[in-house]
């Protein structure tokens, strides 16, 4: 294979592997995977390029690196002058150690002299993991990085700088670019000689990320030319840190199912009824094809795209699941995070083979997903958690996927509904005093979790549920609302704030958005970390871009790099 327009990618089972391959191919580079030492290329200076991707648990990743004996050829390659780019845990591996797995020793290229190790963010003042789009800080930018663009971060641990180094632009011979999450400053990117690395995910950072990877592949180490911005544009893009440093995140959600003709379509229902209204029952509402609609939302500026599979493909082998093809195609041209939900659990394949949830998740990650969403099985796991004395069994999908791929890879999708009571003493569940009285004048309510697409109610409240899921290892909550679904009347603020009061992890507000003002209202009246829209986008009533323009007009920072 010719080395011209060829990039090598280290494969130790990282969840972002497919996304990086897609990015390189999009930039017209061929990709060759490295799975064992003998496959490592001989360093030829700037003519050889290796990408070192990592995501998830630091200890699991570094141990896998040692088990595959790839640590030694990495060191030799760097020593011989070969160019290498680390991504996320790929960056973290260059440090001596992490609080996440203190017994595991990293590659020790930076941090030993200044005693900079990877530490967990302070959860008392902000949601952890950091999930979202942040800006960069520094004076010595490189490889087309831009202080006026936003890059996608998803992590709980970082190279947090001590106070005396917060203003440094170089550490131990490394040029560094920083960012702030809340009041903590950490290394966002670093460069020394032939090694470059980023804590953010360039393959999921839209056009800004593509520019950075392209610059590395083309040996263009100069920073982005910010003179292209007017002073007004610079002011608009300057981070005001009103949301811990993150842009207000807008997510487009696609409910995907097969219709009566067997075609996969994007659909939307009213309180989960997705069929057209007619005396004969009506066909499944068809709002478009999932891949083309995902591309449309990416181009409009969606910060994430979520696919929720609401069809059970019972007689289909796992490797042939239609959603794998949807993800694979969407990931080829959508360079923002992709989440998939539906069927992420322990399953029995058509040949009788038992496939564990983490292996099912791995199939989706290998197809281009960045996160998986767990619904009904998360409710079962939470019920078992309380039955087991507030301890996990170690066998739930939440635990197994989180342990292998990291908490940030596990989203919990919950579908609660409001239940009114006269007094908090009437139920064992956590209640709220509501501003909206029940039909019999009740002043209190609790939110009951449902399963199986809202068809079955369970005796567990959403407050208790999300606390259990966080304890089991979930990294994010997708908070739906049956009462608001399809209403176009705005989000349920009481539900959102109730849920946020229970956990430290990010919460995505979902159900009820009908116009751009509803997103503004949610960000101003709740502490939600992101807002999700579906029907209003699918029906072309409003675009994602229009929502973002509205947020900007209300002085709410949104990502503009699309």
C-alpha positions as CSV (number, residue, x, y, z in Angstrom):
1,X,0.0,0.0,0.0
2,X,1.4,3.5,-1.0
3,X,2.2,5.7,2.0
4,X,0.9,8.7,0.1
5,X,-2.5,9.8,1.6
6,X,-2.3,6.9,4.0
7,X,-2.9,7.2,7.7
8,X,-2.4,4.5,10.4
9,X,-5.0,4.2,13.2
10,X,-4.2,2.3,16.4
11,X,-7.0,-0.2,17.2
12,X,-7.3,-1.3,20.8
13,X,-11.1,-1.5,20.7
14,X,-11.8,2.2,21.2
15,X,-15.4,3.4,20.8
16,X,-14.4,6.3,18.6
17,X,-12.4,4.2,16.1
18,X,-15.1,4.1,13.4
19,X,-15.6,7.9,13.6
20,X,-11.9,8.6,13.1
21,X,-11.7,6.2,10.2
22,X,-14.7,8.0,8.6
23,X,-13.1,11.4,9.2
24,X,-9.8,10.3,7.5
25,X,-11.7,8.8,4.5
26,X,-13.8,12.0,4.2
27,X,-10.5,13.9,4.0
28,X,-9.4,11.6,1.1
29,X,-7.0,9.5,3.2
30,X,-6.8,5.7,3.2
31,X,-6.7,4.0,6.6
32,X,-4.7,1.1,7.8
33,X,-5.4,-0.3,11.3
34,X,-2.7,-1.3,13.7
35,X,-3.8,-4.1,16.0
36,X,-0.3,-5.7,16.8
37,X,3.3,-4.5,17.0
38,X,4.3,-5.9,13.6
39,X,1.8,-3.7,11.8
40,X,3.3,-0.4,13.1
41,X,4.9,1.6,10.3
42,X,8.5,2.6,10.1
43,X,8.8,6.3,11.1
44,X,9.6,8.6,8.2
45,X,9.2,11.9,9.8
46,X,6.2,14.0,8.6
47,X,5.6,11.5,5.8
48,X,4.2,9.0,8.3
49,X,1.0,9.7,10.3
50,X,-0.5,7.6,13.1
51,X,-3.7,8.4,15.0
52,X,-4.0,7.1,18.6
53,X,-7.7,7.2,19.6
54,X,-9.0,6.4,23.0
55,X,-12.3,6.7,24.8
56,X,-13.8,5.4,28.0
57,X,-12.1,4.1,31.1
58,X,-8.4,5.0,31.5
59,X,-7.3,1.8,33.2
60,X,-9.2,-0.5,30.8
61,X,-7.7,1.3,27.8
62,X,-4.0,1.5,29.1
63,X,-4.1,-2.2,30.2
64,X,-5.4,-3.1,26.7
65,X,-2.5,-1.2,25.2
66,X,0.0,-3.2,27.3
67,X,-1.8,-6.5,26.7
68,X,-1.5,-6.0,23.0
69,X,2.2,-5.0,23.5
70,X,1.6,-1.8,21.5
71,X,3.3,0.5,24.1
72,X,6.8,-0.4,22.9
73,X,6.3,0.3,19.2
74,X,4.6,3.6,20.1
75,X,7.6,4.7,22.0
76,X,10.0,3.5,19.3
77,X,7.9,5.3,16.6
78,X,7.9,8.5,18.6
79,X,11.7,8.3,19.3
80,X,12.3,7.8,15.5
81,X,10.4,11.0,14.7
82,X,7.1,9.6,13.4
83,X,4.2,11.9,13.7
84,X,1.3,10.8,16.0
85,X,-2.0,12.3,17.1
86,X,-3.6,11.3,20.4
87,X,-7.3,11.7,20.9
88,X,-9.1,11.9,24.3
89,X,-7.8,8.9,26.3
90,X,-5.0,8.8,23.7
91,X,-3.9,12.2,25.2
92,X,-4.4,11.0,28.7
93,X,-2.2,8.0,28.1
94,X,0.8,10.3,27.7
95,X,0.5,11.3,31.4
96,X,1.9,9.2,34.3
97,X,-1.5,8.2,35.9
98,X,-5.1,8.9,36.5
99,X,-7.3,9.0,39.6
100,X,-9.7,6.8,37.6
101,X,-7.3,3.9,37.8
102,X,-4.4,4.9,40.1
103,X,-2.8,1.5,39.9
104,X,-2.2,1.8,36.1
105,X,0.9,3.6,34.9
106,X,0.7,5.7,31.7
107,X,3.4,6.4,29.1
108,X,4.9,9.3,31.2
109,X,5.7,11.7,28.4
110,X,4.4,14.7,30.3
111,X,3.4,15.5,33.9
112,X,6.0,13.8,36.1
113,X,8.1,16.9,36.8
114,X,5.2,19.2,37.5
115,X,3.1,16.4,39.1
116,X,0.2,16.8,36.7
117,X,-2.0,13.8,36.8
118,X,-5.5,13.1,35.5
119,X,-8.1,14.1,38.1
120,X,-11.9,14.0,38.2
121,X,-13.8,17.2,37.8
122,X,-15.3,18.7,41.0
123,X,-18.9,17.5,41.0
124,X,-20.1,19.9,43.6
125,X,-20.2,22.9,41.2
126,X,-21.1,21.4,37.8
127,X,-22.4,18.3,36.0
128,X,-19.8,15.5,35.5
129,X,-19.0,14.2,32.9
130,X,-18.3,17.4,30.9
131,X,-20.4,16.7,27.8
132,X,-20.6,19.5,25.2
133,X,-18.9,22.1,23.1
134,X,-16.3,24.3,24.8
135,X,-13.8,26.9,23.6
136,X,-10.0,26.9,23.8
137,X,-7.7,29.3,25.7
138,X,-4.0,30.1,25.1
139,X,-1.5,32.3,23.2
140,X,0.3,29.7,21.1
141,X,-2.3,28.0,19.0
142,X,-1.3,25.3,16.5
143,X,-2.6,23.0,13.7
144,X,-5.5,25.3,12.8
145,X,-7.0,25.4,16.3
146,X,-9.2,28.5,16.7
147,X,-10.1,30.4,19.9
148,X,-13.4,31.4,18.4
149,X,-14.6,28.0,17.5
150,X,-16.1,25.2,19.8
151,X,-14.8,21.7,20.2
152,X,-16.6,18.7,21.5
153,X,-15.6,17.3,25.0
154,X,-16.9,14.2,26.7
155,X,-15.0,13.2,29.8
156,X,-14.9,13.1,33.6
157,X,-11.2,13.1,34.1
158,X,-8.7,15.7,32.8
159,X,-5.2,17.1,33.2
160,X,-6.4,19.8,35.6
161,X,-3.7,22.4,36.1
162,X,-2.6,23.7,39.5
163,X,-3.2,27.4,40.1
164,X,0.4,28.4,39.4
165,X,0.2,26.8,35.9
166,X,-3.2,28.0,34.9
167,X,-1.7,30.8,32.7
168,X,1.1,28.7,31.3
169,X,1.4,28.2,27.6
170,X,4.2,25.6,27.9
171,X,4.8,22.8,30.3
172,X,7.8,20.5,30.4
173,X,8.6,21.5,26.8
174,X,5.1,20.9,25.5
175,X,3.0,23.8,24.0
176,X,-0.4,23.6,25.6
177,X,-3.9,24.9,24.8
178,X,-6.2,25.0,27.7
179,X,-9.9,25.3,28.4
180,X,-12.1,25.9,31.5
181,X,-15.0,23.8,32.7
182,X,-16.6,25.7,35.5
183,X,-13.7,27.1,37.5
184,X,-11.2,24.3,36.7
185,X,-8.6,24.9,34.0
186,X,-7.2,21.8,32.1
187,X,-5.2,20.9,29.1
188,X,-7.3,20.7,26.0
189,X,-4.5,20.1,23.5
190,X,-0.7,19.8,23.5
191,X,2.1,19.6,21.0
192,X,5.8,18.7,21.3
193,X,7.9,18.0,18.2
194,X,6.2,15.1,16.4
195,X,3.5,14.4,19.0
196,X,0.2,16.2,19.1
197,X,-2.9,15.3,21.2
198,X,-6.3,16.7,22.2
199,X,-8.7,16.0,25.1
200,X,-11.6,17.0,22.8
201,X,-12.8,14.8,20.0
202,X,-11.9,16.4,16.7
203,X,-13.7,13.7,14.8
204,X,-16.9,14.8,16.5
205,X,-16.2,18.6,16.5
206,X,-17.8,19.4,13.1
207,X,-15.9,21.5,10.6
208,X,-13.6,22.8,13.3
209,X,-12.4,19.3,14.1
210,X,-12.1,18.4,10.5
211,X,-9.8,21.4,10.0
212,X,-7.6,20.3,12.9
213,X,-7.2,16.7,11.7
214,X,-6.6,17.9,8.1
215,X,-3.9,20.2,9.3
216,X,-2.1,17.4,11.1
217,X,-2.3,15.1,8.1
218,X,-1.1,17.9,5.8
219,X,1.7,19.0,8.1
220,X,0.2,22.5,8.6
221,X,1.1,23.4,12.2
222,X,0.1,27.1,11.9
223,X,-2.9,28.3,13.9
224,X,-6.2,29.3,12.3
225,X,-6.2,32.8,10.8
226,X,-8.6,34.6,13.1
227,X,-8.4,37.8,11.0
228,X,-11.3,36.4,8.9
229,X,-13.6,37.3,11.8
230,X,-15.1,40.7,12.3
231,X,-15.0,42.3,15.7
232,X,-18.7,41.6,16.0
233,X,-18.2,38.0,15.2
234,X,-15.4,37.7,17.7
235,X,-17.6,39.2,20.4
236,X,-20.4,36.7,19.5
237,X,-18.1,33.8,19.7
238,X,-16.2,34.8,22.9
239,X,-17.1,32.4,25.7
240,X,-19.0,34.1,28.6
241,X,-18.7,30.9,30.8
242,X,-22.4,31.4,31.8
243,X,-23.0,27.7,31.3
244,X,-19.7,26.3,32.8
245,X,-18.1,27.2,29.5
246,X,-20.3,25.0,27.3
247,X,-22.6,26.1,24.5
248,X,-26.3,25.5,24.9
249,X,-26.5,22.0,23.3
250,X,-29.3,21.3,20.8
251,X,-30.0,17.7,19.9
252,X,-32.1,16.4,17.0
253,X,-33.9,13.1,17.8
254,X,-35.1,10.6,15.2
255,X,-37.6,7.9,16.2
256,X,-36.8,5.2,13.7
257,X,-39.0,2.2,13.0
258,X,-40.1,0.0,10.1
259,X,-43.4,0.8,8.5
260,X,-46.0,-1.6,7.2
261,X,-44.1,-2.0,4.0
262,X,-40.9,-2.9,5.9
263,X,-39.0,0.3,5.2
264,X,-37.1,2.1,7.9
265,X,-38.6,5.6,8.4
266,X,-38.4,8.5,10.9
267,X,-41.7,8.8,12.7
268,X,-43.2,10.9,15.5
269,X,-46.3,10.3,17.6
270,X,-48.6,11.9,20.0
271,X,-48.0,10.4,23.4
272,X,-46.2,7.6,21.6
273,X,-48.9,6.8,19.0
274,X,-47.0,6.9,15.7
275,X,-49.9,5.9,13.4
276,X,-51.9,8.2,11.2
277,X,-55.4,8.9,12.5
278,X,-58.0,6.9,10.5
279,X,-60.8,4.4,11.1
280,X,-58.6,1.6,9.9
281,X,-55.8,2.4,12.3
282,X,-53.6,4.2,9.8
283,X,-50.1,3.5,8.6
284,X,-47.0,4.4,10.5
285,X,-46.4,8.1,10.1
286,X,-43.5,8.6,7.7
287,X,-41.5,11.8,8.0
288,X,-38.5,10.8,6.0
289,X,-35.4,8.6,5.8
290,X,-33.1,8.5,8.9
291,X,-29.8,8.9,7.2
292,X,-30.8,11.8,5.0
293,X,-32.6,13.5,7.8
294,X,-29.5,13.1,10.1
295,X,-27.4,14.7,7.4
296,X,-29.9,17.6,7.1
297,X,-29.8,18.3,10.9
298,X,-26.0,18.1,10.9
299,X,-25.8,20.7,8.2
300,X,-28.3,22.9,10.1
301,X,-26.0,22.8,13.2
302,X,-27.3,20.1,15.4
303,X,-24.8,19.5,18.2
304,X,-25.8,15.8,18.4
305,X,-28.1,13.4,16.6
306,X,-30.0,10.7,18.5
307,X,-31.5,7.6,16.9
308,X,-34.1,5.8,18.9
309,X,-35.0,2.4,17.4
310,X,-38.6,1.8,18.3
311,X,-38.9,-1.5,16.3
312,X,-37.9,-4.9,17.6
313,X,-36.1,-6.9,14.9
314,X,-36.7,-10.3,16.6
315,X,-35.8,-12.5,13.7
316,X,-32.7,-10.6,12.5
317,X,-29.1,-11.6,13.4
318,X,-27.4,-9.0,15.4
319,X,-24.7,-8.3,12.8
320,X,-27.4,-7.5,10.3
321,X,-29.5,-5.2,12.4
322,X,-30.9,-2.4,10.1
323,X,-29.9,0.3,12.7
324,X,-26.2,-0.7,12.3
325,X,-26.4,0.2,8.6
326,X,-28.2,3.5,9.5
327,X,-25.5,4.4,11.9
328,X,-22.7,3.4,9.6
329,X,-24.1,5.5,6.8
330,X,-24.9,8.5,9.0
331,X,-21.4,8.5,10.6
332,X,-19.8,8.8,7.2
333,X,-20.8,12.5,6.8
334,X,-22.2,13.6,10.2
335,X,-19.2,14.7,12.3
336,X,-21.0,15.3,15.6
337,X,-21.9,12.8,18.3
338,X,-24.4,10.1,17.4
339,X,-26.5,8.3,20.0
340,X,-28.5,5.1,19.4
341,X,-31.1,3.6,21.6
342,X,-33.3,0.5,21.5
343,X,-32.3,-3.1,22.1
344,X,-29.1,-2.3,24.1
345,X,-29.3,-5.2,26.5
346,X,-28.3,-8.9,26.9
347,X,-29.9,-10.7,24.0
348,X,-30.1,-14.2,22.5
349,X,-29.1,-14.1,18.9
350,X,-31.1,-16.0,16.3
351,X,-28.6,-18.9,16.4
352,X,-29.1,-19.2,20.2
353,X,-25.9,-17.4,21.2
354,X,-26.2,-15.2,24.3
355,X,-24.7,-11.8,23.5
356,X,-24.0,-9.5,26.5
357,X,-25.0,-5.9,26.5
358,X,-21.5,-4.5,26.3
359,X,-20.9,-6.6,23.1
360,X,-24.2,-5.3,21.6
361,X,-23.0,-1.8,22.5
362,X,-19.7,-2.5,20.9
363,X,-21.4,-3.4,17.6
364,X,-23.0,0.0,17.6
365,X,-19.8,1.8,18.5
366,X,-18.0,0.0,15.7
367,X,-20.7,1.2,13.3
368,X,-20.2,4.9,14.3
369,X,-22.2,5.5,17.5
370,X,-20.6,7.5,20.3
371,X,-23.2,6.8,23.0
372,X,-25.9,4.2,23.6
373,X,-29.2,4.8,25.2
374,X,-30.8,2.3,27.6
375,X,-34.5,2.5,28.4
376,X,-36.6,-0.4,29.8
377,X,-33.6,-2.4,31.0
378,X,-32.4,0.7,33.0
379,X,-35.7,0.6,35.0
380,X,-35.2,-3.1,35.7
381,X,-31.6,-2.3,36.8
382,X,-32.7,0.5,39.1
383,X,-35.4,-1.8,40.7
384,X,-32.7,-4.4,41.3
385,X,-30.4,-1.7,42.7
386,X,-32.8,-0.9,45.5
387,X,-33.7,-4.6,46.1
388,X,-30.0,-5.2,46.5
389,X,-29.6,-2.6,49.3
390,X,-28.5,0.2,47.0
391,X,-25.8,-1.9,45.3
392,X,-25.4,-2.9,41.7
393,X,-25.2,-6.6,40.7
394,X,-22.4,-5.9,38.3
395,X,-24.5,-7.6,35.5
396,X,-26.8,-4.8,34.4
397,X,-26.2,-3.2,30.9
398,X,-25.5,0.1,32.6
399,X,-22.6,-1.4,34.7
400,X,-21.1,-3.6,32.0
401,X,-21.1,-0.9,29.3
402,X,-19.9,1.8,31.6
403,X,-17.1,-0.3,33.0
404,X,-15.8,-1.0,29.5
405,X,-16.5,2.1,27.5
406,X,-16.8,4.8,30.3
407,X,-19.8,6.5,31.9
408,X,-20.0,9.1,29.1
409,X,-21.0,6.3,26.7
410,X,-24.1,5.4,28.6
411,X,-27.3,7.5,28.3
412,X,-30.4,6.6,30.2
413,X,-33.7,7.3,28.4
414,X,-36.7,7.5,30.8
415,X,-40.4,8.0,30.0
416,X,-42.1,9.3,33.2
417,X,-45.7,10.5,33.6
418,X,-47.2,12.8,36.3
419,X,-49.2,11.2,39.1
420,X,-51.1,13.6,41.4
421,X,-51.5,13.0,45.1
422,X,-53.1,15.0,47.9
423,X,-50.1,14.7,50.2
424,X,-46.4,13.6,50.1
425,X,-47.4,11.0,52.8
426,X,-49.7,9.2,50.3
427,X,-46.7,7.6,48.5
428,X,-43.2,6.4,49.2
429,X,-41.8,8.2,46.2
430,X,-40.2,11.6,46.1
431,X,-42.9,14.2,45.4
432,X,-42.9,17.9,44.4
433,X,-45.4,20.6,45.2
434,X,-46.7,21.6,41.8
435,X,-47.9,24.9,40.4
436,X,-50.4,22.9,38.3
437,X,-53.1,21.4,40.4
438,X,-54.6,17.9,39.6
439,X,-58.1,17.4,38.4
440,X,-59.2,17.0,42.1
441,X,-57.3,20.0,43.3
442,X,-54.2,18.0,44.3
443,X,-51.1,20.2,45.1
444,X,-48.5,17.4,44.9
445,X,-47.3,14.9,42.3
446,X,-44.6,12.4,41.6
447,X,-43.3,11.2,38.3
448,X,-43.9,7.5,37.6
449,X,-41.4,5.6,35.4
450,X,-42.8,3.6,32.5
451,X,-41.3,0.9,30.2
452,X,-41.9,-0.6,26.8
453,X,-42.5,2.8,25.1
454,X,-44.8,4.0,27.8
455,X,-47.1,1.0,27.7
456,X,-46.4,-0.3,31.2
457,X,-46.0,1.6,34.5
458,X,-43.6,0.6,37.2
459,X,-43.6,1.4,40.9
460,X,-40.6,3.6,40.9
461,X,-40.3,7.4,40.7
462,X,-38.1,9.2,38.3
463,X,-36.2,10.8,41.2
464,X,-35.2,7.5,42.7
465,X,-34.6,6.0,39.3
466,X,-32.1,8.6,38.0
467,X,-30.2,8.4,41.4
468,X,-29.9,4.6,41.0
469,X,-28.7,4.9,37.3
470,X,-26.0,7.5,38.2
471,X,-24.8,5.2,41.0
472,X,-24.7,2.2,38.5
473,X,-22.5,4.2,36.1
474,X,-24.7,6.1,33.7
475,X,-23.2,9.4,32.4
476,X,-26.3,11.2,31.1
477,X,-30.1,11.2,31.4
478,X,-32.4,11.7,28.4
479,X,-35.5,12.9,30.2
480,X,-38.7,12.4,28.2
481,X,-42.2,13.2,29.3
482,X,-45.3,11.3,28.3
483,X,-47.6,14.1,29.3
484,X,-45.8,16.6,27.0
485,X,-45.0,14.3,24.1
486,X,-46.4,15.7,20.9
487,X,-48.0,18.7,22.6
488,X,-45.8,21.4,21.2
489,X,-46.5,23.3,24.4
490,X,-42.9,23.4,25.8
491,X,-41.0,21.3,28.3
492,X,-42.1,20.3,31.8
493,X,-39.9,22.6,33.9
494,X,-41.0,21.0,37.1
495,X,-40.0,17.5,35.9
496,X,-36.6,18.8,34.7
497,X,-35.7,20.5,37.9
498,X,-36.9,17.6,40.0
499,X,-34.6,15.3,38.0
500,X,-31.7,17.7,38.1
501,X,-32.0,17.9,41.9
502,X,-31.4,14.2,42.1
503,X,-28.1,13.8,40.1
504,X,-24.8,15.4,39.2
505,X,-24.7,14.0,35.7
506,X,-26.0,16.0,32.7
507,X,-29.8,15.9,32.0
508,X,-31.2,16.4,28.5
509,X,-34.7,17.9,28.4
510,X,-37.0,16.2,25.9
511,X,-40.7,16.2,24.9
512,X,-42.9,19.2,24.2
513,X,-40.7,21.6,22.1
514,X,-42.8,23.3,19.4
515,X,-40.9,26.5,18.6
516,X,-37.5,28.2,19.3
517,X,-38.8,30.0,22.4
518,X,-39.4,26.7,24.2
519,X,-35.6,26.0,24.1
520,X,-34.9,29.5,25.5
521,X,-37.5,29.0,28.2
522,X,-36.0,25.6,29.2
523,X,-32.4,27.0,29.5
524,X,-33.6,30.0,31.5
525,X,-36.1,28.3,33.8
526,X,-34.3,25.0,34.4
527,X,-30.7,23.8,34.9
528,X,-31.0,21.3,32.0
529,X,-27.7,20.6,30.2
530,X,-29.2,20.2,26.7
531,X,-32.5,20.4,24.9
532,X,-33.8,17.8,22.4
533,X,-36.3,18.5,19.6
534,X,-38.0,16.1,17.1
535,X,-41.4,16.8,15.5
536,X,-40.9,20.5,15.0
537,X,-37.7,19.7,13.0
538,X,-39.2,16.7,11.1
539,X,-42.2,18.7,10.0
540,X,-39.9,21.5,8.8
541,X,-41.7,24.0,11.0
542,X,-38.4,25.2,12.3
543,X,-34.8,24.4,11.7
544,X,-32.0,23.7,14.2
545,X,-30.3,26.8,12.8
546,X,-33.3,28.9,13.6
547,X,-33.3,27.6,17.2
548,X,-29.7,28.6,17.6
549,X,-30.2,32.0,16.1
550,X,-33.0,32.6,18.5
551,X,-30.8,31.5,21.5
552,X,-28.0,33.9,20.3
553,X,-30.6,36.7,20.1
554,X,-31.4,36.0,23.7
555,X,-27.7,36.2,24.7
556,X,-27.5,32.4,25.2
557,X,-24.3,31.1,23.7
558,X,-24.7,28.4,21.0
559,X,-22.2,26.7,18.7
560,X,-22.0,28.5,15.4
561,X,-19.3,26.4,13.6
562,X,-21.4,24.7,10.9
